[in-house]
Amino acid sequence: MRIAVCMKHVVDTTEVRIDKNSGELILSGIPTKISDYDKNAIEEAVRIKEKNGGEITLITVGPRDAFKTVKEALAMGCDVGYIILGDMLYDIAKFLDPITIAEILSKAIQKLGSFDLIFCGEVSEDGYNAQVGPALAELLGLPHAAYASSLEVEDNLIKVESMYEDTIETFEIQLPAVVTVNRLINTPRLPTLIQVMKVPKNKIIYWDLDELDLSVEEIKNSKIYTSLKEYHEMKVERKSIIFEGEAEDAVSKLIKRLKEEGLL
């Protein structure tokens, strides 16, 4: 079975801050990692390989220093990793929009040949757009299951349970297919430092955009290309209302106020 996993190299979002003067995100010097949701996608692919055999190809669009996160993914059990160098694209936009990313990934997958299963995390940890997986399926002309919380492979079919808030839907999908997974599907393994260090460098391959017959100008001029212009920090003002008196009386006042605010 040939499996592809689309991974995103992200900054640790818990460390991101906003410059109060410029309004820009402070991204320099922040640790980077595999997007947490993509770790679940990698883990699910590795479990399927361990049970059914096959090969896992990891694909990411990002800067050259994504090398270290790709090494971690290979240490988890992927067989080969492709880094599509997007440095120039990141120079013209703070973040690439998900449809552009899906377009680049689709070109890479088509170049690499046919896959039985293509995995993505349901969202990227930094953008939370939840659009790359569905857009990728559309561009490749493949069926797609989103928010997968469990998955079984049976011959040329997959059985997927997808969770939508308080609803679970079950699908049977003919392979090949694209699946985006949520955090409930598994617990990703943690490779040791020794395992990461032992990953051969020749298992990681760099492609420029021209390898995919794409260019920065072509993407900039695309009708679907968008770029993020600025950020605004959300300001939350607390009302700081104090309800005095005995506990029972204070609770009654609190409940009354919450109902007036439409919160209960």
C-alpha positions in Angstrom: 0.0 0.0 0.0 1.3 3.4 -1.0 0.5 6.1 1.6 1.2 9.8 1.4 1.1 12.1 4.5 1.0 15.9 4.1 2.7 17.6 7.0 3.1 21.2 8.1 6.2 22.6 9.8 5.0 25.2 12.3 6.2 27.4 15.1 5.2 26.5 18.6 2.0 28.5 18.8 2.2 28.7 22.6 5.3 30.9 22.2 3.9 33.4 19.6 3.6 37.0 20.7 2.4 40.2 18.9 4.6 43.3 18.7 2.5 46.0 20.3 4.1 48.7 18.2 4.0 47.2 14.7 1.2 44.7 15.2 3.3 42.0 13.6 3.6 38.4 15.0 7.0 37.8 16.6 8.1 34.5 15.0 11.9 34.8 15.1 13.6 32.6 17.6 10.5 30.5 18.4 10.8 26.7 18.5 9.4 24.8 15.5 7.7 21.4 15.3 5.4 19.1 13.4 1.8 20.5 13.6 0.2 18.4 16.3 -2.7 17.3 14.1 -0.3 16.1 11.5 1.4 13.9 14.1 -1.9 12.0 14.3 -1.9 11.6 10.5 1.6 10.3 10.5 0.8 7.9 13.4 -2.3 6.5 11.6 -0.3 6.0 8.4 2.5 4.1 10.3 -0.1 1.9 12.0 -1.6 1.0 8.6 1.9 0.2 7.2 2.7 -2.0 10.2 -0.5 -4.0 9.7 -0.7 -4.1 5.9 2.8 -3.4 4.7 3.7 -0.7 2.2 5.5 2.6 2.0 4.9 6.1 3.5 5.9 9.2 1.6 5.9 12.4 3.6 5.4 15.8 1.8 5.7 19.3 3.2 5.7 22.8 1.8 8.0 25.0 3.8 11.4 26.5 4.5 14.7 24.6 4.4 14.8 24.2 8.2 11.7 21.9 8.0 14.5 19.3 7.6 14.5 18.7 11.4 10.7 18.1 11.6 10.8 15.8 8.5 13.6 13.8 10.3 11.3 13.4 13.3 8.4 12.1 11.0 10.8 9.6 9.4 11.9 8.4 12.8 8.2 7.8 13.6 8.0 5.4 10.7 7.7 7.3 7.4 10.0 6.0 4.6 11.0 9.1 2.6 10.3 12.8 3.0 9.9 15.6 0.4 10.4 19.2 1.3 9.0 21.6 -1.3 10.9 24.7 -0.7 8.6 27.6 -0.3 11.0 30.2 1.1 10.3 32.7 -1.8 6.6 32.3 -1.2 6.9 33.1 2.4 8.8 36.2 1.4 5.7 37.6 -0.4 3.1 36.6 2.2 3.1 36.2 6.0 1.3 32.8 5.5 0.4 30.9 2.4 -3.3 30.4 2.0 -4.6 26.8 2.2 -5.8 26.6 -1.4 -2.3 27.5 -2.6 -0.8 24.9 -0.4 -3.3 22.3 -1.7 -2.4 23.2 -5.3 1.4 22.7 -4.6 0.7 19.4 -2.7 -1.5 18.1 -5.5 1.3 18.8 -8.1 3.8 16.9 -5.9 1.5 13.9 -5.4 0.8 13.7 -9.2 4.5 13.8 -9.9 5.2 11.1 -7.3 2.6 8.7 -8.8 -0.5 7.1 -7.5 -1.2 6.6 -3.8 -3.8 4.4 -2.1 -4.3 6.7 0.8 -3.4 10.4 1.4 -3.5 11.6 5.0 -3.7 15.2 6.3 -4.4 16.6 9.8 -7.8 18.1 10.0 -6.3 21.5 10.6 -2.9 23.1 10.8 -2.0 24.3 14.3 -1.2 27.8 13.2 -3.9 28.6 10.6 -6.9 26.4 11.7 -8.4 26.7 8.2 -9.4 23.0 7.8 -9.3 23.5 4.0 -6.1 21.8 2.7 -7.4 18.2 2.9 -10.8 18.9 1.2 -9.2 21.1 -1.5 -6.5 18.5 -2.1 -9.1 15.8 -2.7 -11.0 18.1 -5.1 -7.8 18.9 -7.1 -6.9 15.2 -7.3 -10.5 14.1 -8.1 -10.5 11.7 -5.1 -13.2 11.0 -2.5 -12.6 12.6 0.9 -13.5 11.9 4.6 -13.0 14.7 7.1 -12.6 14.7 10.9 -11.8 11.0 11.0 -11.8 9.6 14.6 -11.2 6.0 13.6 -10.3 4.2 10.4 -10.1 0.6 9.2 -8.6 -0.7 5.9 -10.4 -3.7 4.3 -9.1 -4.8 1.0 -9.7 -1.9 -1.4 -12.1 -0.1 1.1 -11.7 2.1 4.1 -14.3 2.4 6.9 -14.1 5.8 8.5 -15.9 7.2 11.5 -16.0 11.0 11.4 -17.0 13.1 14.4 -18.9 16.4 13.9 -19.4 18.0 17.3 -22.1 15.7 18.8 -22.6 13.6 15.7 -20.7 10.5 14.4 -21.0 9.5 10.8 -19.7 6.2 9.3 -18.4 6.0 5.7 -17.2 3.3 3.4 -14.9 4.7 0.8 -13.3 3.1 -2.2 -9.5 3.6 -2.4 -7.7 5.8 -3.4 -8.9 8.5 -1.1 -7.9 11.5 1.0 -8.6 11.4 4.8 -8.2 14.2 7.3 -7.8 13.0 10.9 -8.6 14.5 14.3 -6.8 14.2 17.6 -9.1 11.3 18.8 -7.9 8.8 16.2 -4.7 7.8 18.0 -1.9 8.8 20.3 1.2 9.6 18.3 4.5 7.8 19.2 7.4 9.8 20.4 10.7 8.9 18.6 13.8 9.0 20.7 16.6 11.5 19.9 18.8 8.5 18.8 16.1 7.4 16.4 15.9 10.9 14.9 19.7 11.1 14.6 19.9 7.8 12.8 17.6 8.9 9.9 19.7 9.0 6.8 20.0 12.4 5.1 19.4 10.8 1.7 15.9 9.9 2.8 15.0 13.6 2.6 14.6 15.2 -0.9 14.3 18.9 -1.7 12.2 20.2 -4.5 12.0 23.7 -5.8 8.7 25.0 -7.3 10.1 24.6 -10.8 10.3 20.8 -10.2 6.5 21.0 -10.2 6.2 23.3 -13.1 5.2 26.1 -10.8 6.6 29.6 -10.2 6.2 32.3 -7.6 4.8 34.7 -10.2 2.3 32.1 -11.4 1.0 31.6 -7.8 0.9 35.3 -7.1 -1.1 35.9 -10.3 -3.5 33.0 -9.6 -7.2 33.9 -9.1 -7.2 31.7 -6.0 -4.1 33.2 -4.4 -4.6 35.3 -1.2 -2.2 36.7 1.3 -2.6 37.8 4.9 -2.0 41.6 5.2 -2.2 42.3 8.9 -3.1 41.0 12.4 -5.2 42.4 15.1 -4.9 41.3 18.7 -8.2 40.5 20.2 -9.0 42.6 23.3 -11.3 41.3 25.9 -12.6 43.6 28.5 -14.0 42.2 31.7 -17.0 43.8 33.4 -15.6 42.9 36.8 -19.0 42.9 38.5 -19.0 41.8 42.2 -22.1 40.3 43.7 -22.1 41.0 47.4 -24.1 39.4 50.2 -24.8 35.9 51.5 -23.7 33.1 49.1 -27.3 32.1 48.2 -28.2 35.7 47.4 -25.1 36.3 45.4 -25.6 33.2 43.4 -29.2 34.3 42.6 -28.0 37.7 41.4 -25.3 36.0 39.3 -27.8 33.7 37.6 -30.2 36.6 37.0 -27.4 38.7 35.4 -26.3 35.8 33.2 -29.8 35.3 31.9 -30.1 39.1 31.2 -26.9 38.8 29.2 -28.3 35.8 27.2 -25.6 33.5 28.6 -28.0 31.1 30.2 
